[in-house]
Amino acid sequence: MSLKLVARGLLALLLGLPAVLLAAPFAYVPNEKSGTLSVIDTADSAVVAAIPAGVRPRGIAADPAGKRLYVTDAASGELLVIDLPGRTIVRRVPLGESPEGVYVSADGRWLAVAVEATNSVLLLDAASGRREAEIRVQGKNPEHAVFSPDGRWLYVSAEEAEQVDVIEVAAHRQVGSIPVGRRPRGIGFLPDGSRAYVACELASTVYAIDVASRKVVAEIRAGQFSNGVAVTPDGKRVFISNGKDGTVSAIDTASNTVLATIAVGKRPWNMAVTPDGRRLYVANGRSNSVSVIDTVALVKLADVPVGEAPWGVSIP
């Protein structure tokens, strides 16, 4: 047993808490060209395992309980359900050609998967994998379909679009769209659901959307080819990956201004923040690495080598 685990166990005994409650979470990284998930211990940002994950894993999401990972395999057109304690695939769900991002509702009941070939979003029952609905959207080649915190809405971005499509989850249909810049990519909601931030790659701009009115309330110039979005748990900062620049922009949500620009690896893509809000993990698709950023000091702490062509990060 490592000294780190021994120390955690002793501290747990002193505090009267299970050691697992004191352990730092793991970050899971789908490597598109390696067919694996790299497992990073966020306590020391070290890779501790690689999980086989189909042929071309892309989208990734964890259930709220932290017991399962959901991964889209773009090669097989399947959703892979991975048991985290055993780190094995326990179910494969057919999706269709070229599935992209997968997202879980806050209550863990629903999964949403963007499917490029059919210009649709699949709504699945998370427990069984049963297909509840296939919802067509206006944008072509949808990539992300993100639940609002209350689970009422799905905001959908597509490569060939200049709007964010809005799906009403209960009605299983698109009910509107919100004009933004060219090629919307990543989407992130504030924890209270009042605003959403959308990164538009070809516009190199981030659009802050008022959810109640479905209106853009701010346009924030980011780096070149902005794409990934991650929001801190307190909602005070939003992070944007800039693919062409190899940087991450930190946005203050109170003023909707850029606080800092942080150099990372080549082609930074999708990202995730640790539950305590103190670290950001950024997948660098062309550097085969994940950059770790201190979200308070706004500095890069480390670059962690992973598999080939990492697409994103999930931290249960």
Secondary structure as GFF3:
##gff-version 3
##sequence-region A 1 316
A	DSSP	alpha_helix	3	15	.	.	.	ID=ss1
A	DSSP	alpha_helix	19	22	.	.	.	ID=ss2
A	DSSP	beta_strand	26	31	.	.	.	ID=ss3
A	DSSP	beta_strand	36	41	.	.	.	ID=ss4
A	DSSP	beta_strand	46	52	.	.	.	ID=ss5
A	DSSP	beta_strand	57	62	.	.	.	ID=ss6
A	DSSP	beta_strand	68	73	.	.	.	ID=ss7
A	DSSP	beta_strand	78	83	.	.	.	ID=ss8
A	DSSP	beta_strand	88	94	.	.	.	ID=ss9
A	DSSP	beta_strand	99	104	.	.	.	ID=ss10
A	DSSP	beta_strand	110	115	.	.	.	ID=ss11
A	DSSP	beta_strand	120	125	.	.	.	ID=ss12
A	DSSP	beta_strand	131	136	.	.	.	ID=ss13
A	DSSP	beta_strand	140	147	.	.	.	ID=ss14
A	DSSP	beta_strand	153	160	.	.	.	ID=ss15
A	DSSP	beta_strand	163	168	.	.	.	ID=ss16
A	DSSP	beta_strand	173	179	.	.	.	ID=ss17
A	DSSP	beta_strand	184	189	.	.	.	ID=ss18
A	DSSP	beta_strand	195	200	.	.	.	ID=ss19
A	DSSP	beta_strand	205	210	.	.	.	ID=ss20
A	DSSP	beta_strand	215	221	.	.	.	ID=ss21
A	DSSP	beta_strand	226	231	.	.	.	ID=ss22
A	DSSP	beta_strand	237	242	.	.	.	ID=ss23
A	DSSP	beta_strand	247	252	.	.	.	ID=ss24
A	DSSP	beta_strand	257	263	.	.	.	ID=ss25
A	DSSP	beta_strand	268	273	.	.	.	ID=ss26
A	DSSP	beta_strand	279	284	.	.	.	ID=ss27
A	DSSP	beta_strand	289	294	.	.	.	ID=ss28
A	DSSP	beta_strand	299	305	.	.	.	ID=ss29
###
